[in-house]
Amino acid sequence: MSRLSRITKKRLGELLLEEGMIVQDELSKSLHIQEQNGGALGEIMVEKKFISEVDVARVIAKQFGLPFIDPNQYTIRDEVKKVFPEAALLKYRFVPLDVFGDLLLVVVGGILENEVVEELEELSNKKVHIMVGTISSIRSVQLEQFHSDEEELTGLGNFLLNNDDFGFNSNEEGA
């Protein structure tokens, strides 16, 4: 089973400060918004235009010692597209990229909890290797390579796509 662990004990905000990507005032404002409304700190900072989505993804990748990639650079084979149901792709913000024997390469927008990785391994009967991409690149690949038309989504897929709780509301700017 895959176990994700941070290479550093530092939190995302601390790492972004250390890298000089944000200033303390931006972190404080973002943490306040997070405390009031919930949500992922990185997504809040991107929404407020304090930092780019790519920079957040790269720092998350560095924090967990994972590779950062752009899944838009790959054409995903049909057999790989059939590994997971569309609802799982939307809910957990990932796309399977390729399969090599018993190894499945997966690109996630953010990071997945260990329990989710274990669930994906059980569903695929493969060892999951995680790479990090941006949420918008994951969404783009989902729409371009996994769905030819949003109207073809199942009821659950449509619910997840249009539910703000999952960050994929197709009416959002940049989605």
C-alpha positions in Angstrom: 0.0 0.0 0.0 1.2 3.5 -0.8 1.7 5.8 2.1 2.1 9.5 1.6 4.1 11.4 4.0 5.5 14.9 4.0 9.2 15.3 3.5 9.0 18.4 5.7 6.8 19.0 8.8 6.1 22.5 7.5 2.7 23.4 6.3 1.9 24.8 2.9 1.7 28.4 4.1 5.1 28.2 5.8 6.7 26.7 2.7 5.2 29.4 0.4 6.6 32.1 2.8 10.0 30.5 2.9 10.1 30.3 -0.9 9.2 34.0 -1.1 6.1 33.2 -3.1 3.7 35.0 -0.7 4.1 37.6 2.1 2.9 37.2 5.7 -0.1 39.5 5.1 -1.4 37.3 2.3 -1.0 34.2 4.4 -2.8 35.8 7.3 -5.7 36.9 5.1 -5.9 33.4 3.5 -5.9 31.7 6.8 -8.7 33.9 8.1 -10.8 33.1 5.0 -10.1 29.4 5.5 -11.1 29.7 9.2 -14.3 31.5 8.3 -15.4 29.5 5.2 -13.3 26.3 5.1 -11.6 25.1 1.9 -8.0 24.4 0.9 -5.5 27.1 1.7 -3.8 26.9 -1.7 -7.1 27.3 -3.5 -8.0 30.3 -1.4 -4.6 31.9 -2.3 -5.1 31.2 -6.0 -8.6 32.6 -5.9 -7.3 35.8 -4.2 -4.5 36.0 -6.8 -1.8 35.9 -4.1 -0.1 33.0 -6.0 -0.4 31.0 -9.2 -2.0 27.6 -9.3 1.2 26.2 -10.8 3.3 27.5 -7.9 0.9 26.0 -5.3 1.1 22.6 -7.1 4.9 22.7 -7.3 5.2 23.4 -3.6 2.8 20.6 -2.7 4.8 18.3 -4.9 8.0 19.4 -3.2 6.4 19.1 0.2 5.5 15.4 -0.4 8.6 14.6 -2.6 6.4 13.9 -5.6 6.9 14.8 -9.3 5.0 17.7 -10.7 3.7 17.2 -14.3 1.2 18.7 -16.7 -1.2 15.9 -17.7 -2.3 17.9 -20.7 1.0 16.8 -22.3 -0.2 13.2 -22.5 -2.7 11.2 -24.5 -4.3 8.6 -22.2 -4.9 5.2 -23.7 -8.5 3.9 -23.7 -7.7 1.0 -21.4 -6.4 3.4 -18.8 -9.5 5.6 -19.1 -11.6 2.6 -18.1 -9.9 1.9 -14.8 -12.0 4.2 -12.6 -15.6 5.4 -12.7 -16.0 9.1 -13.7 -17.5 10.0 -10.3 -14.2 9.0 -8.6 -12.2 11.1 -11.0 -14.3 14.2 -10.3 -14.6 13.7 -6.6 -10.9 13.1 -5.9 -9.6 15.5 -8.6 -7.3 13.1 -10.4 -6.8 11.3 -13.7 -5.0 8.0 -14.4 -2.2 8.6 -16.8 -0.7 5.2 -17.6 -0.3 1.6 -16.5 3.0 -0.3 -16.4 2.4 -3.8 -15.3 1.0 -3.6 -11.7 1.9 0.1 -11.4 -0.7 2.8 -12.1 0.4 6.4 -12.6 -2.1 9.0 -11.3 -2.0 12.8 -11.5 -3.8 14.6 -8.7 -4.8 18.2 -8.2 -3.5 18.7 -4.7 -2.9 15.6 -2.6 -4.9 12.5 -1.8 -5.3 11.1 1.7 -3.8 7.7 2.3 -7.2 6.2 2.6 -8.2 7.4 -0.8 -4.9 6.0 -2.3 -5.7 2.7 -0.7 -9.2 2.8 -2.2 -7.8 3.5 -5.6 -5.4 0.7 -5.3 -8.2 -1.7 -4.4 -10.4 -0.4 -7.3 -7.6 -0.8 -9.8 -5.9 -3.8 -8.4 -2.6 -1.8 -9.0 0.0 0.0 -6.9 -0.8 3.7 -7.3 2.1 6.1 -8.0 1.1 9.7 -7.5 2.2 12.8 -9.3 0.9 16.3 -8.7 -0.7 18.6 -11.3 -2.8 21.7 -11.1 -6.5 21.4 -10.5 -7.3 23.2 -13.8 -5.0 20.8 -15.8 -6.7 17.8 -14.2 -10.1 19.3 -15.0 -9.0 20.0 -18.6 -7.9 16.4 -19.1 -11.1 15.1 -17.6 -13.2 17.1 -20.0 -11.0 16.6 -23.1 -10.0 13.0 -22.7 -12.6 11.4 -20.5 -15.8 13.2 -21.6 -16.6 14.3 -25.1 -19.6 16.2 -23.8 -20.7 17.1 -20.3 -24.3 16.0 -21.2 -22.9 12.4 -21.4 -22.0 12.4 -17.7 -24.1 10.2 -15.4 -26.3 11.8 -12.8 -23.6 11.4 -10.1 -20.9 12.8 -12.5 -23.1 15.9 -13.2 -23.7 16.4 -9.5 -20.0 16.3 -8.7 -19.1 18.5 -11.6 -21.7 21.2 -10.6 -21.2 21.0 -6.9 -19.1 23.8 -5.5 -17.9 21.6 -2.6 -15.7 19.7 -5.1 -14.3 22.8 -6.7 -15.4 21.9 -10.2 -18.3 24.2 -10.9 -18.2 24.6 -14.6 -19.4 28.2 -14.3 -16.3 29.3 -12.4 -13.7 31.4 -14.2 -10.8 29.2 -15.4 -12.6 26.0 -14.9 
